[in-house]
């Protein structure tokens, strides 16, 4: 059972190009409940497990924490619940592109977009998420009431390049995954989440107001428990000349970047200059998130984000940085700027610089 989850989780997930659903401190949790977290059998968890404002975490052991810490009604779990609420509301407010009300997800092959159900959603059989060999898009499922999967149902991905975007399931009430379901994505449920026997999740089970109940399952989140102490980067990337609305375009123009980031936020900065268009952004970095790791658990890909300097038109920025696997390798950099200034560049190879996680 474990080998299948490791195979499906060996994918790098980043925020979708249509806005991103950022979990904040809930990023480090594989399982998060509000009233209780209850387990039966040898469930395996990779990532933190928490409950707040409730206090009861039952069934560990026999449940196994392969990585992470149990947080019961402490400040960490409370903050994760607050951040989860923010993420849930953001996901629920995204514009729906395709309404699938009344359709069973089983047998469908979908491409990156926001999909919605006015009421309940059912998965019977196999759902395929086709990333179309692109790093520009992701999947958000907005479900008005319940999410239910039949026994042995599967969610799988195909045509996935080195980076694939997040898969988020925003559920208006409760989610129940049937026996032996193999599932991909982060479940953000307003009420409760029930994982019946032998459920395998590559993602997270996060409940805002109710319980998370498990029975001999596997929940492995896609991320790292620890951000680097300091992230530094500088270099250049190719950009279209003249400019292009396609964030994956390369072109012959250049843009430069530089940054210093620490989890505390003090003394950090971010600078980006597109030499083709003259667009320049700089400001303080407020957040660092680890969104992919090496096999040893060390950070591989991180995202930094913050607000532009006050003298600039109101805007925010986020940047994706990937450190090369070994010395002498080439890092990658991508940026999204939103608000008063706008630009999107998918991650691409850097030149004349370096990216380091310390």
ZAGU-868646 format. One record per atom (N, C-alpha, C): residue in one letter; x, y, z. Coordinates in steps of 0.02 Angstrom, whole numbers, padded with zeros to 5 digits, always signed. Each point is the difference from the previous one (the first is absolute). Last residue first. Example, Ala and Ser with C-alpha at 12.3 -4.5 7.8 and 13.67 -1.06 7.14 Angstrom:
<sites>
S+00642-00112+00354
S+00042+00059+00003
S-00039+00055+00037
A+00015-00286-00004
A-00045+00059+00000
A+00045+00060+00000
</sites>
This chain:
<sites>
X+00982+01398+00149
X+00047-00012+00055
X-00037-00020+00064
X-00017+00020-00290
X-00040-00008+00061
X+00048-00017+00056
X+00025+00125-00259
X+00025-00039+00056
X-00050-00001+00056
X+00059+00070-00279
X-00054-00005+00049
X+00026-00046+00055
X+00118+00166-00211
X-00006-00062+00038
X-00060+00005+00048
X+00118+00118-00250
X-00018+00007+00070
X-00006-00068+00034
X+00018+00053-00244
X+00038+00053+00031
X-00018+00010+00073
X-00187-00131-00118
X+00069+00007-00023
X+00032+00058+00037
X-00229-00189+00014
X+00034+00064+00014
X+00069+00000-00031
X-00242-00138-00064
X+00070-00002+00019
X+00028+00069+00011
X-00262-00034+00039
X+00046-00012-00055
X+00072+00005+00025
X-00289+00011+00074
X+00069-00016+00018
X+00043-00017-00060
X-00202+00163-00047
X+00005-00068+00026
X+00073-00014+00018
X-00123+00241-00004
X+00053-00038-00034
X+00004-00069+00032
X-00162+00240-00007
X+00004-00071+00018
X+00053-00033-00042
X-00109+00262+00086
X+00045-00039-00042
X-00001-00071+00025
X-00103+00269+00060
X-00016-00069-00018
X+00053-00030-00044
X-00081+00214+00190
X+00048-00021-00051
X-00012-00073-00014
X-00146+00096+00149
X+00014+00059-00041
X+00051-00012-00054
X-00084-00221+00086
X-00023+00062+00028
X+00014+00058-00047
X+00154-00229+00017
X-00072+00013-00008
X-00018+00066+00033
X+00213-00181-00090
X-00012+00066+00029
X-00073+00018-00015
X+00181-00225-00002
X-00067+00024-00014
X-00011+00065+00038
X+00221-00176-00089
X-00029+00055+00039
X-00072+00013-00022
X+00235-00186-00001
X-00062+00022-00031
X-00033+00052+00044
X+00247-00160-00039
X-00035+00057+00031
X-00063+00015-00040
X+00221-00197+00045
X-00056+00025-00039
X-00037+00053+00040
X+00273-00113-00015
X-00064+00008+00035
X-00054+00024-00047
X+00231-00150-00046
X-00035+00062-00015
X-00067+00002+00037
X+00246-00128+00069
X-00062-00006-00038
X-00033+00068-00009
X+00200-00048+00133
X+00012+00015-00070
X-00061-00005-00044
X+00001-00140+00224
X+00040+00060-00013
X+00012+00008-00075
X-00220-00133+00059
X+00069-00004+00021
X+00038+00063-00016
X-00239-00023-00037
X+00013-00059+00042
X+00071-00003+00026
X-00123+00239-00050
X+00023-00058-00037
X+00018-00058+00047
X-00192+00181+00058
X+00073-00008+00007
X+00022-00061-00039
X-00218+00174-00029
X+00022-00070+00008
X+00075-00002+00002
X-00221+00185+00034
X+00072-00011-00010
X+00015-00074+00012
X-00215+00195-00042
X+00018-00071+00009
X+00074-00007-00015
X-00167+00218+00081
X+00052-00027-00044
X+00014-00072+00019
X-00189+00226+00025
X+00023-00065+00025
X+00050-00027-00051
X-00137+00252+00075
X+00043-00042-00042
X+00009-00068+00034
X-00175+00240-00009
X+00033-00054+00038
X+00043-00040-00049
X-00111+00271+00010
X+00007-00066-00031
X+00033-00048+00048
X-00072+00280-00049
X-00015-00056+00045
X+00004-00067-00037
X+00152+00201-00085
X-00072-00015+00000
X-00014-00062+00042
X+00217+00122+00076
X-00024-00031-00062
X-00076-00007+00002
X+00132+00082+00184
X+00000+00050-00053
X-00024-00027-00067
X+00023-00138+00201
X-00055+00047+00003
X-00002+00052-00054
X+00103-00250-00035
X+00018+00060+00038
X-00055+00052-00005
X-00074-00254-00031
X+00044+00047-00033
X+00013+00061+00045
X-00054-00246+00101
X-00035+00058-00029
X+00052+00047-00029
X+00015-00283+00030
X-00002+00062+00038
X-00037+00054-00036
X+00120-00277-00003
X-00053+00046-00019
X+00001+00061+00045
X+00133-00252-00090
X+00002+00059+00043
X-00054+00048-00025
X+00060-00281-00021
X-00035+00059-00025
X+00007+00056+00051
X+00146-00242-00075
X-00034+00042+00049
X-00036+00057-00035
X+00130-00260-00036
X-00034+00056-00032
X-00037+00039+00054
X+00143-00170+00074
X+00021+00002-00069
X-00029+00061-00036
X+00057-00094+00273
X-00038+00040-00049
X+00031-00002-00069
X+00025-00213+00164
X+00024+00069-00002
X-00037+00040-00053
X-00027-00241+00044
X-00043+00046+00036
X+00023+00072+00001
X+00091-00199-00120
X+00021+00001+00070
X-00042+00048+00043
X-00032-00020-00237
X-00018-00063+00031
X+00019-00003+00073
X-00047+00242-00094
X+00041-00055-00024
X-00021-00064+00036
X-00184+00196-00027
X+00060-00020+00036
X+00040-00051-00040
X-00205+00213-00017
X+00025-00065-00023
X+00066-00014+00035
X-00128+00193+00053
X-00052-00034-00039
X+00024-00064-00033
X+00044+00197+00209
X+00032-00055-00034
X-00055-00039-00037
X+00004+00269+00078
X-00033-00065+00003
X+00042-00051-00039
X+00004+00267+00119
X+00037-00052-00036
X-00037-00065+00009
X-00048+00288+00030
X-00017-00070+00010
X+00045-00045-00042
X+00008+00246+00004
X-00034-00014+00063
X-00009-00074+00015
X+00161+00195-00144
X-00026-00068-00002
X-00029-00017+00068
X+00033+00252-00124
X+00020-00046+00053
X-00034-00068-00010
X+00059+00164-00213
X-00038+00003+00062
X+00024-00052+00049
X-00005+00092-00284
X+00041-00016+00058
X-00042+00008+00062
X-00004+00004-00294
X-00035-00013+00062
X+00051-00012+00054
X-00032+00097-00275
X+00043-00012+00057
X-00042-00008+00062
X-00007+00016-00293
X-00036-00013+00062
X+00049-00017+00055
X+00047+00042-00239
X+00016+00050+00050
X-00036-00010+00066
X+00008-00135-00214
X-00058+00044+00011
X+00015+00057+00049
X+00173-00155-00061
X-00037+00010-00062
X-00055+00052+00010
X+00141-00080+00179
X+00034+00048-00043
X-00037+00016-00064
X-00077-00077+00252
X-00007-00024-00068
X+00030+00053-00046
X+00031-00062+00274
X+00001+00051-00053
X-00003-00034-00067
X-00022-00035+00292
X-00009-00030-00066
X-00004+00055-00051
X+00051-00065+00285
X+00007+00048-00055
X-00006-00038-00066
X-00032-00019+00293
X-00008-00032-00065
X+00003+00054-00053
X+00069-00048+00285
X-00021+00042-00056
X-00006-00043-00063
X+00040+00007+00299
X-00008-00035-00063
X-00019+00048-00055
X+00035+00033+00247
X+00057+00010-00044
X-00005-00035-00066
X-00162-00095+00175
X+00040+00060+00013
X+00060+00002-00047
X-00166-00183+00013
X-00019+00057-00040
X+00044+00061+00008
X-00004-00241+00089
X-00020+00054+00043
X-00021+00063-00037
X+00087-00199-00111
X-00067-00010+00027
X-00024+00057+00044
X+00173+00053-00196
X+00003-00039+00061
X-00070-00007+00028
X+00145+00088-00242
X-00062-00014+00037
X+00016-00044+00060
X+00098+00161-00224
X+00022-00031+00062
X-00062-00011+00042
X+00060+00055-00283
X-00041-00005+00061
X+00042-00027+00058
X-00021+00083-00288
X+00043-00009+00058
X-00044-00003+00061
X-00005+00003-00299
X-00031-00005+00066
X+00054-00005+00053
X-00056+00067-00288
X+00045-00018+00055
X-00039-00002+00066
X-00042-00031-00286
X-00023+00030+00062
X+00047-00023+00055
X-00004+00013-00294
X+00024-00021+00065
X-00037+00036+00056
X-00036-00083-00283
X+00010+00052+00049
X+00022-00028+00067
X-00065-00128-00198
X+00071+00019+00001
X+00014+00058+00049
X-00199-00210+00003
X+00020+00061-00034
X+00073+00016+00009
X-00199-00158+00100
X+00068+00016+00021
X+00024+00065-00032
X-00255-00109+00079
X+00044+00020-00055
X+00069+00020+00027
X-00196-00064+00132
X+00049-00051-00014
X+00048+00019-00056
X-00189+00134+00076
X+00051-00002+00052
X+00053-00053-00012
X-00156+00151-00170
X+00012-00070+00015
X+00055-00005+00053
X-00071+00203-00106
X-00045-00018+00054
X+00009-00073+00020
X+00196+00169-00097
X-00050-00048-00022
X-00046-00015+00059
X+00199+00198-00100
X-00033-00037+00053
X-00054-00046-00029
X+00191+00057-00173
X-00032+00040+00053
X-00038-00044+00048
X+00137-00109+00006
X+00016+00066-00028
X-00031+00005-00069
X-00006-00165+00249
X-00016+00015-00070
X+00020+00071-00019
X+00143-00125+00187
X-00070+00022-00005
X-00014+00017-00073
X+00197-00137+00175
X-00023+00023-00065
X-00073+00020+00003
X+00170+00018+00214
X-00040-00049-00037
X-00018+00031-00067
X+00196+00036+00218
X-00041+00024-00055
X-00040-00058-00029
X+00114+00058+00261
X+00013-00026-00067
X-00044+00032-00051
X+00022-00066+00286
X+00010+00054-00048
X+00014-00031-00067
X-00067-00062+00284
X-00002-00013-00072
X+00014+00062-00040
X-00034-00135+00267
X+00030+00054-00039
X-00003-00018-00074
X-00104-00072+00263
X-00001-00013-00072
X+00030+00061-00035
X-00004-00119+00265
X+00010+00057-00044
X-00002-00023-00073
X-00064-00150+00170
X+00011+00058+00043
X+00008+00064-00041
X-00151-00208-00091
X+00071+00017+00011
X+00006+00063+00042
X-00215-00156+00037
X+00026+00046-00051
X+00074+00013+00013
X-00159-00220+00069
X+00046+00053+00022
X+00022+00043-00059
X-00145-00193-00015
X-00019+00025+00065
X+00041+00061+00020
X-00077-00081-00255
X+00052-00009+00049
X-00023+00029+00066
X-00141-00110-00226
X+00035+00059+00025
X+00052-00019+00051
X-00225-00113-00088
X+00050+00016-00050
X+00036+00063+00022
X-00132-00210+00147
X-00006+00066-00030
X+00059+00013-00047
X-00128-00229+00084
X+00066+00030-00008
X-00009+00068-00033
X-00147-00210+00121
X-00006+00070-00020
X+00070+00030+00000
X-00138-00255+00019
X+00063+00036-00011
X-00017+00071-00022
X-00139-00206+00155
X+00008+00039-00061
X+00072+00026-00006
X-00163-00124+00172
X+00053-00035-00036
X+00011+00031-00069
X-00176+00120+00110
X+00002-00072+00016
X+00050-00035-00046
X-00107+00267+00096
X+00041-00042-00043
X-00001-00073+00023
X-00117+00272+00022
X-00003-00069+00023
X+00035-00045-00050
X-00038+00275+00085
X+00031-00042-00051
X+00003-00070+00030
X-00176+00219+00059
X+00050-00050+00016
X+00032-00029-00063
X-00114+00254+00016
X-00017-00066+00025
X+00060-00044+00013
X+00000+00230-00095
X-00043+00003+00059
X-00014-00068+00032
X+00157+00040-00191
X-00005+00064+00033
X-00040-00001+00065
X+00166-00185-00139
X-00070+00013+00016
X-00005+00063+00043
X+00176-00150-00175
X-00004+00059+00043
X-00073+00018+00010
X+00188-00182-00113
X-00069-00004+00024
X-00009+00053+00053
X+00185-00042-00222
X-00016+00018+00069
X-00075-00011+00013
X+00189-00116-00182
X-00026+00066+00012
X-00016+00009+00073
X+00004-00217-00135
X+00059+00041-00013
X-00024+00072+00004
X-00114-00235+00101
X-00003+00069-00022
X+00070+00028-00010
X-00154-00240+00038
X+00068+00022-00014
X-00004+00071-00030
X-00157-00200+00148
X+00002+00059-00043
X+00071+00026-00003
X-00099-00195+00128
X+00047-00007-00055
X-00005+00057-00050
X-00208-00012+00160
X+00059-00043+00001
X+00040+00001-00065
X-00142+00219+00049
X-00014-00070+00018
X+00063-00041-00010
X-00039+00264+00054
X+00039-00044-00043
X-00013-00071+00023
X-00122+00256+00030
X+00003-00070+00020
X+00039-00039-00052
X-00051+00271+00092
X+00031-00042-00051
X+00004-00071+00028
X-00155+00248+00050
X+00042-00057+00020
X+00029-00036-00061
X-00085+00250-00013
X-00019-00039+00059
X+00051-00055+00012
X+00039+00151-00178
X-00028+00044+00050
X-00017-00039+00064
X+00199-00068-00172
X-00070-00013+00013
X-00025+00046+00056
X+00207-00049-00181
X-00016+00053+00046
X-00075-00004+00012
X+00207-00163-00110
X-00071+00006+00015
X-00009+00054+00053
X+00197-00057-00193
X-00014+00025+00067
X-00075+00007+00009
X+00132-00181-00173
X-00022+00069+00011
X-00012+00016+00073
X-00018-00244-00134
X+00051+00052-00006
X-00031+00068+00014
X-00051-00289+00045
X-00023+00069-00010
X+00060+00047-00002
X-00110-00266+00007
X+00066+00030-00010
X-00013+00071-00024
X-00157-00197+00142
X+00007+00057-00046
X+00072+00024-00002
X-00106-00184+00136
X+00053-00010-00050
X+00002+00055-00053
X-00219+00010+00139
X+00053-00050+00010
X+00046-00006-00060
X-00130+00233+00016
X-00017-00070+00008
X+00060-00046+00005
X-00044+00263+00076
X+00037-00038-00051
X-00010-00074+00014
X-00126+00248+00061
X+00007-00070+00019
X+00034-00037-00057
X-00056+00272+00100
X+00028-00044-00051
X+00007-00070+00029
X-00160+00244+00051
X+00044-00055+00021
X+00023-00042-00060
X-00087+00245-00024
X-00018-00031+00064
X+00052-00054+00015
X+00035+00140-00189
X-00044+00043+00040
X-00024-00031+00065
X+00235-00027-00144
X-00061-00038+00011
X-00044+00039+00049
X+00227+00011-00176
X-00035+00042+00049
X-00071-00028+00007
X+00246-00086-00098
X-00070-00019+00003
X-00033+00040+00057
X+00239+00008-00168
X-00036+00020+00061
X-00074-00018-00006
X+00266-00029-00110
X-00068-00025-00009
X-00037+00011+00066
X+00234+00118-00125
X-00037-00029+00054
X-00068-00025-00022
X+00199+00008-00181
X-00031+00046+00046
X-00042-00037+00052
X+00232-00081-00125
X-00072-00002-00009
X-00032+00042+00054
X+00258-00050-00125
X-00041+00034+00049
X-00074-00008-00018
X+00156-00110-00133
X+00037+00000+00063
X-00038+00033+00056
X-00162-00076-00183
X+00070+00016-00007
X+00033+00001+00068
X-00221-00136-00092
X+00024+00045+00051
X+00074+00011-00009
X-00188-00142-00103
X+00032+00053-00038
X+00025+00055+00047
X-00166-00138+00133
X+00034-00020-00061
X+00028+00062-00035
X-00119-00107+00253
X+00022+00055-00043
X+00037-00028-00060
X-00209-00091+00184
X+00069-00005-00023
X+00016+00059-00045
X-00189-00121+00185
X+00017+00063-00033
X+00073-00006-00020
X-00203-00195+00064
X+00068+00027-00004
X-00001+00070-00031
X-00161-00216+00137
X+00005+00055-00048
X+00071+00029+00001
X-00099-00184+00139
X+00051-00012-00051
X+00001+00054-00054
X-00218+00010+00142
X+00057-00044+00014
X+00044-00009-00062
X-00138+00225+00004
X-00017-00071+00007
X+00062-00041+00014
X-00040+00265+00067
X+00030-00044-00049
X-00023-00072+00014
X-00083+00274+00054
X-00002-00071+00017
X+00035-00039-00056
X-00060+00266+00108
X+00042-00037-00047
X+00002-00072+00023
X-00186+00220+00047
X+00042-00057+00018
X+00042-00025-00058
X-00103+00236-00013
X-00017-00037+00061
X+00050-00055+00012
X+00035+00159-00179
X-00047+00035+00043
X-00016-00036+00065
X+00229+00008-00149
X-00056-00047+00009
X-00047+00029+00052
X+00223+00054-00175
X-00044+00033+00048
X-00064-00041+00006
X+00267-00036-00088
X-00068-00026-00003
X-00040+00033+00056
X+00242+00047-00148
X-00039+00014+00060
X-00070-00027-00012
X+00264-00019-00121
X-00069-00022+00007
X-00028+00023+00067
X+00205+00099-00181
X-00014-00047+00053
X-00074-00015+00003
X+00217+00117-00173
X-00067-00006+00026
X-00005-00049+00057
X+00200+00059-00134
X-00035+00063+00009
X-00067-00007+00036
X+00183-00156-00087
X+00007+00019+00070
X-00042+00061+00017
X-00016-00215-00193
X+00006+00071+00014
X+00008+00011+00074
X-00060-00203-00139
X+00072+00016-00004
X+00013+00075+00011
X-00218-00105+00031
X+00016+00023-00068
X+00072+00023-00007
X-00138-00098+00190
X+00034+00064+00006
X+00025+00027-00068
X-00203-00171+00095
X+00049+00006-00054
X+00031+00070+00002
X-00140-00184+00162
X+00016+00071-00004
X+00058+00009-00048
X-00201-00199+00052
X+00068+00017-00024
X+00006+00075-00006
X-00160-00201+00133
X+00004+00069-00024
X+00072+00014-00019
X-00162-00236+00046
X+00064+00034-00009
X-00010+00071-00028
X-00185-00144+00151
X+00047-00021-00052
X+00061+00045-00002
X-00201+00103+00100
X-00007-00073-00004
X+00045-00023-00058
X-00063+00233+00155
X+00051-00031-00041
X-00009-00076+00004
X-00153+00244+00049
X+00011-00072+00009
X+00055-00022-00047
X-00121+00237+00127
X+00042-00028-00053
X+00015-00072+00017
X-00202+00206+00069
X+00047-00053+00015
X+00041-00020-00061
X-00109+00227-00022
X-00014-00037+00061
X+00053-00052+00011
X+00024+00150-00179
X-00047+00039+00040
X-00017-00034+00066
X+00232-00017-00136
X-00061-00039+00008
X-00046+00041+00044
X+00239+00051-00163
X-00045+00009+00056
X-00060-00047-00004
X+00278+00064-00089
X-00062-00037-00012
X-00046+00006+00061
X+00232+00121-00124
X-00042-00002+00060
X-00066-00033-00018
X+00242-00056-00124
X-00054+00050+00003
X-00031-00003+00069
X+00172-00161-00176
X+00003+00049+00054
X-00054+00054-00005
X-00062-00236-00104
X+00060+00042-00008
X-00003+00057+00051
X-00114-00267-00015
X-00007+00072+00005
X+00067+00034-00010
X-00151-00243-00035
X+00069+00026-00004
X-00006+00076-00005
X-00178-00210+00094
X+00018+00064-00031
X+00075+00009-00003
X-00121-00187+00106
X+00002-00005-00073
X+00019+00063-00035
X-00101+00025+00242
X+00029-00061-00027
X-00004-00004-00075
X-00101+00172+00135
X+00069+00014-00021
X+00033-00062-00029
X-00266+00062-00007
X+00047-00039+00039
X+00070+00014-00027
X-00214+00175-00018
X+00044-00048-00034
X+00043-00037+00051
X-00155+00179+00058
X-00037-00058-00026
X+00042-00052-00035
X+00097+00244+00014
X-00056-00023+00041
X-00037-00058-00033
X+00205+00138-00062
X-00010-00072-00011
X-00057-00028+00041
X+00113+00243-00108
X-00047-00025+00049
X-00016-00073-00017
X+00215+00177-00054
X-00042-00054-00025
X-00044-00026+00057
X+00132+00194+00036
X+00004-00003-00073
X-00046-00053-00028
X+00010+00166+00234
X-00009-00067-00027
X+00003+00003-00077
X+00120+00169+00187
X-00052-00006-00052
X-00002-00071-00029
X+00077+00051+00257
X+00028+00000-00068
X-00056-00008-00052
X-00025-00007+00246
X-00017+00061-00037
X+00029+00002-00070
X+00038-00178+00162
X-00072+00002-00014
X-00019+00060-00043
X+00225-00026+00078
X-00017-00051-00050
X-00073+00003-00020
X+00072+00142+00173
X+00030+00020-00064
X-00019-00050-00055
X-00064-00048+00221
X-00040+00055-00027
X+00027+00023-00068
X+00123-00165+00116
X-00065-00026-00020
X-00043+00055-00033
X+00207+00059+00097
X+00010-00037-00062
X-00067-00026-00027
X+00000+00108+00210
X+00016+00047-00053
X+00006-00034-00067
X-00028-00136+00189
X-00062+00038-00015
X+00012+00050-00056
X+00186-00116+00083
X-00043-00044-00040
X-00065+00035-00019
X+00147+00106+00148
X+00025+00004-00068
X-00041-00044-00047
X-00051-00008+00229
X-00014+00067-00025
X+00022+00007-00073
X+00053-00199+00112
X-00072+00003-00014
X-00019+00069-00027
X+00222-00031+00070
X-00013-00038-00061
X-00074+00001-00018
X+00065+00097+00202
X+00020+00042-00056
X-00012-00036-00066
X-00040-00121+00196
X-00048+00055-00005
X+00017+00045-00059
X+00148-00177+00056
X-00062-00025-00031
X-00051+00056-00009
X+00198+00056+00112
X+00016-00019-00069
X-00063-00024-00036
X-00008+00052+00232
X+00002+00060-00042
X+00013-00017-00072
X-00113-00196+00138
X+00053+00048+00016
X-00001+00058-00048
X-00137-00215+00018
X-00026+00062+00029
X+00056+00048+00022
X+00098-00210-00084
X-00067-00005+00028
X-00017+00065+00036
X+00183-00118-00186
X-00016+00063+00034
X-00073-00003+00023
X+00216-00173-00091
X-00071+00006+00017
X-00011+00064+00041
X+00197-00052-00194
X-00016+00005+00072
X-00075+00003+00008
X+00193-00098-00203
X-00045+00051+00025
X-00016-00008+00074
X+00053-00202-00173
X+00035+00064+00005
X-00050+00050+00026
X-00060-00223+00005
X+00064-00011-00034
X+00043+00062-00001
X-00198-00096+00160
X+00022+00065-00025
X+00069-00011-00033
X-00214-00176+00055
X+00072+00012-00004
X+00013+00069-00029
X-00210-00153+00140
X+00020+00042-00056
X+00073+00020+00006
X-00122-00126+00172
X+00042-00035-00049
X+00017+00041-00063
X+00035+00132+00191
X-00008-00060-00041
X-00069-00031+00009
X-00063+00160-00021
X+00071+00005-00017
X+00042-00012+00062
X-00249+00015-00009
X+00022-00053-00045
X+00071+00006-00026
X-00150+00215+00078
X-00009-00069+00023
X+00028-00049-00053
X-00017+00271+00093
X+00033-00037-00054
X+00003-00073+00023
X-00133+00240+00089
X+00007-00073-00002
X+00034-00023-00064
X-00071+00231+00073
X+00063-00022+00031
X+00015-00074-00013
X-00139+00232-00125
X-00006-00063+00039
X+00068-00022+00024
X-00039+00191-00148
X+00009+00012+00072
X-00010-00062+00043
X+00126-00062-00169
X-00014+00063+00035
X-00067+00027-00025
X+00206-00208-00044
X-00070+00012+00013
X-00006+00065+00039
X+00194-00156-00169
X-00022+00047+00052
X-00074+00002+00008
X+00249-00105-00121
X-00069-00018+00013
X-00024+00044+00056
X+00216+00001-00200
X-00028+00011+00067
X-00073-00023+00003
X+00160-00126-00169
X-00021+00069+00008
X-00028+00008+00070
X-00015-00227-00113
X+00061+00039-00012
X-00019+00073-00003
X-00113-00250+00096
X-00005+00072-00013
X+00070+00028-00014
X-00154-00249+00018
X+00066+00032-00006
X-00009+00072-00022
X-00154-00211+00132
X+00003+00056-00046
X+00070+00031+00001
X-00106-00219+00102
X+00068+00025-00012
X+00002+00053-00054
X-00224-00047+00162
X+00047-00037-00041
X+00065+00037-00013
X-00205+00148+00056
X+00000-00071+00016
X+00050-00034-00046
X-00058+00274+00093
X+00028-00051-00045
X-00010-00070+00028
X-00075+00287+00018
X-00008-00068+00026
X+00026-00051-00051
X-00018+00278+00081
X+00031-00043-00051
X+00002-00070+00030
X-00165+00234+00051
X+00042-00057+00018
X+00037-00026-00061
X-00107+00219-00002
X-00027-00028+00061
X+00043-00058+00026
X+00074+00114-00196
X-00022+00053+00045
X-00026-00028+00066
X+00200-00093-00185
X-00070-00001+00018
X-00017+00058+00046
X+00201-00099-00184
X-00018+00053+00046
X-00075-00003+00011
X+00231-00130-00129
X-00067-00009+00028
X-00012+00056+00050
X+00196+00010-00122
X-00032-00051-00042
X-00072-00010+00021
X+00167+00225+00032
X-00044-00052+00028
X-00025-00048-00054
X+00138+00204-00027
X+00040-00054+00030
X-00043-00057+00026
X-00094+00202-00101
X+00042-00035-00049
X+00035-00060+00030
X-00129+00170+00117
X-00031-00065-00010
X+00037-00041-00052
X+00058+00227+00050
X+00030-00049+00045
X-00033-00068-00004
X-00052+00134-00209
X+00033+00030+00058
X+00030-00053+00044
X-00121-00025-00217
X-00023-00026+00063
X+00031+00033+00061
X-00069+00066-00270
X+00056-00006+00046
X-00025-00018+00069
X-00070-00004-00267
X-00034-00010+00064
X+00054-00013+00051
X-00007+00121-00261
X+00033-00035+00054
X-00043-00004+00062
X-00018+00103-00240
X-00004+00037+00062
X+00033-00035+00059
X-00013-00077-00236
X-00060+00042+00005
X-00007+00031+00068
X+00177-00155-00062
X+00010+00065-00032
X-00060+00045+00007
X+00066-00193+00184
X-00026+00007-00067
X+00005+00070-00026
X+00177-00114+00176
X-00065+00033-00001
X-00025+00010-00071
X+00158-00210+00049
X+00006+00071+00012
X-00069+00032-00007
X+00137-00259+00027
X-00062+00038-00006
X+00013+00073+00016
X+00134-00241-00080
X+00008+00066+00029
X-00063+00040-00012
X+00030-00275+00029
X-00014+00054-00047
X+00010+00066+00035
X-00004-00236+00084
X+00065+00021-00025
X-00005+00054-00052
X-00180-00124+00113
X+00021+00061+00033
X+00069+00024-00023
X-00103-00204-00078
X-00042+00055-00020
X+00022+00066+00031
X+00119-00198+00057
X+00004+00011-00072
X-00040+00061-00020
X-00012-00075+00221
X+00064+00033-00013
X+00008+00014-00074
X-00188-00119+00070
X-00005+00069+00019
X+00065+00037-00013
X-00008-00232-00044
X-00043+00037-00046
X-00005+00073+00019
X+00120-00153+00138
X+00036+00015-00062
X-00043+00041-00047
X-00087-00085+00210
X+00042+00059+00005
X+00032+00019-00066
X-00129-00199+00020
X-00042+00060+00000
X+00043+00063+00000
</sites>
